[in-house]
Amino acid sequence: MRLSTLGALLALSIASVGCHSTYYSYCESRQQCEGGNDKDIDACVQSAQGEEDVASAYDCSDAFDKYVDCFKAKGSCKNGNYDLSGCSSESQAYSSCKKAASGKK
């Protein structure tokens, strides 16, 4: 099961984009797998940083950090798609945390 790009970046404050970002390596790997250019990498990083802010607002930073650690370690390119299926449990835990924090069950 391929998790959506958004899931991967749920897969992340818009700060300066570039090599200093926590998410740059992941975004660059994803771009190399799926195609794109530097603007796609920048958009990926900004989206990830925005999701990091969402996680903080919902008090779900721990679950989010575990998810990020997982997709950095286990994400891989399979047939032109960046696969994060090895992180399903981390993704679900993060999603559950956000739902609980927002009062949606």
N, C-alpha and C positions, 0 to 999 in steps of 0.2 A: 504494500500500500504506500503510495507516494503521498507524503504530507504536502499540503499546499505551501507555496512560498510564504504566504501570510502566516500559516501555522509555524513555520520555521522561524519566522521573524516576530512571532507574537510577543516567525521566527523571526523588540529591540529599540534623550534630549538631543535634539538636533544640535550637534556640536560640529566642530570642523571635521570634514570628511577626508579620509586619506589613510596612509599607512599606519597612523598612530591609533586608529580605531580598533576597538576590541573585535569588531565584526569584519574588518577588512579582508582577512585571510579567507574566511568562509565565503564572503561575497565574491571575492576574486575566483575562488575555486568553482563556485556555482556558475559564474559568468563563463569561465573556460569550458565548463561542461555543456551548458545550454546555449551559449553564444551571447553576443552582446558587445558592449564597449565600456569605456571608462564611466560614462554617464549612468549606465546600468549598475555598475558597481557602487557609484556614489548614491544612487537611489536606494539600493539594497541596504547600504550602511545607514542611511538616514531613517529608513523604515525600521530597521532593527533598533536603532537608538530610540526612536519614538515608542516602540513596543516596550523597551526597558522602562521608560517613564510610566507607561500604563501599568506595568507590573508593580512598580513602586507605589503608584496611587492606590492600587488594590491590595497593598501589603502582601504581594505574591513574589517578592524578589527572590526568595530562596528557591521556590519551584521554578521560576524563570531561569535562574542561574544554572540549575541542574539540567534544564532543557538545553540551554546554550552550550554547556559543557558537553552534553551528549552529541548534539549535532556537529560540534567542532571535531569530536573524536570519531564519530561513526558515519558522518555524511560521506557519500561517495557518488561518483558519476556512473550511472547505469543507462546505457542506450540513449545518451543525450539528455537524460533527466537527472537532476541532483536528488538522490534518494536519501530520505531521512527515516525510512521505515524502522530502523533499529532504535528509534527514539519515541516510539508510540506511547510507552508508559509515562515518559517524562512530559510529553505533549499533553496527554490526558490529565496528568496531575496539575499542570499549569492551567489548563482550561477549567478544570474543576475548581481550582482556587479562585479564579476570576469570577466564575459563576456564583460561587458561595459569597464572595465579597460584594457582588452586585445585587444579591438577594434573589437571583434567578436560579431555581432548582430544576 
